[in-house]
């Protein structure tokens, strides 16, 4: 019997637990040349802000061992254009969208949430509280329980769909920040955003990114993602988690589910294997069947830790 | 034509001076690719390198697509070690091609190092035009000649050390050529400093110029936004993707420096 992979995460029914990670799949048109979007749970769109953002000057990317660094700076056309163009495209195709919201103030997130209120096909909002490439990194919301709580509470007052808070692994105590998000009303958490890294060209003595530091992603960070999901799930097993971080196979996706993720997002893998998200969605069904696992809830968070 | 992701068989692999040429069997890309477009090839799965490497199409013949590259890092060194019957994972054709004049005209093609690769493909699609080809490199072994005299009416060669052709750079020969030839359009591909200098010379001479750029790309398919260049469009500067709005840009629109 084919296992049932449909999930209900924070009240959002998804036909597959595999979604795309924000910033790694656009809003779908480019990737639909390679992927049948109907095989995915949802498209998690690239982060939008109230006004268009130019993004930062190149170079914006560098390859690192089993990973890559990026510093894009949230280049996007603004939430109004996103709604009119990207969401319209997804709605026409019946593909559920999780909109990712960004900003430099609480108000920025609220403005975006208001524009996207009752905008089909948005089934949830993901608050990008952890982009490492804004002008002032000290202001990253996810570094502080108080600032995380401020954004989540303000968005919850205007949002009509469940709200996920996307957090950074670059903190001393992730559980405290996760708890602040949940106490402020977050319906779920997205774990993890990129972790800060840096690479230097030893011939020119220059950093490989124009901003010097940037977000590290890819298989290099998967163990960090697994650890973060595990810690938060141990502390708050009732909170739904969208897990992401270096997943490139169905087995990797199962690893995040065993750590406590309900849904798994495919990020950097889509860059080097455009079919990755679909292959993982289809592969997950296959490996669950092989292992005699009838449904995902039966294995979620079931890593066997001694002691 | 939409790009596709295909596992392709390598049908030939050769050294060309210091460079490597690889031909792979892929009828759909061979039929659809236009000069200036590129393919991206995946490094071996499960290794330390993740990202695809982008390569301009150097030639298409029957069902084979050919690329030329310099083995400068782990990914390209692995690719250089491929032999016939090996398989490579290819995505293509990608990007915006060069525009080709509708009326028969005089055109000048400038290629620096392995950046000359797309110029040969372009020259094969310029039948009926008067094609002059300017090739340059640091030295003879870094000069890429994929049969220049077969595709161009005339060929000018420069090397920095004088080991082939005229000693100097393509940018030394270019102003005189532009004055003498008054081409309808100038096409160029090569290192970014060369392209910047070529763009300035073309601008000063009032000649339209299209360049194909080589930028770091994580995805090559329009979603990562790492490969951007500042480009003037409708009066304002925007960061445009080399993989999608490029790799061919109007040189006058690029904001250099």
Interface residues (C-beta under 8 A of the other chain):
Chain A: X23 X24 X25 X26 X30 X31 X33 X34 X46 X54 X55 X57 X58 X59 X60 X61 X62 X63 X65 X66 X67 X68 X70 X72 X75 X218 X219 X268 X270 X271 X272 X273 X274 X275
Chain B: X2 X3 X4 X5 X42 X48 X49 X50 X51 X52 X91 X215 X216 X217 X218 X219 X221 X222 X223 X224 X225 X226 X227 X228 X229 X230 X238 X239 X244
